[in-house]
Amino acid sequence: MLFMVIERFKDGKTKEIYRRFQEKGRMMPEGLKYIHSWVEVNCDRCFQLMECDDLSLFQEWILQWQDLATFEIIPVVPSKQTAEIVNKTL
């Protein structure tokens, strides 16, 4: 299943986030797959597309970063797939 993760950097923690990432990587448990990410121009938020089948893997990952950021995890469906479903009902 796909998820859009909205990571909100805590005030003044941007450099610490990048420092930890350089030192330790994403620190993601096996089974949680990073696909791509985008960072807001003002460095307040990072939008990450991820994939996994076990939601507890997000809990394990977030525990590694919760001192520097907060997280919102949103299940998403590719727009092409959604269009196919909607088009069946038209």
Steps between C-alpha positions, in 0.01 A plus 500: 500500500619855422524780755572872479698593809498866598797562725488834681841612617496629857611863539872537442557127441560496122880482526477231770272292276743518210797432729336184640405392148862539386625302799237224521293503181122470509507237776204320344413147606501229236164494323448877504592625154594860419397599146563874466483828691463873455593775746302821536698807387514645853618161642200472733366173357609197305252297295603137464336228294545163670370150467436225756255232605562515877405831664703419811810560285407868492489502879847350517635755250333802661650415838842566343401855396226625734738724693562703182171481308133412514333271248168468320452176307234494230402192297489592129399340171661590166279740305493267195355222714246737654395623153440140390276438802308825458459451126319170565228696680448768231 
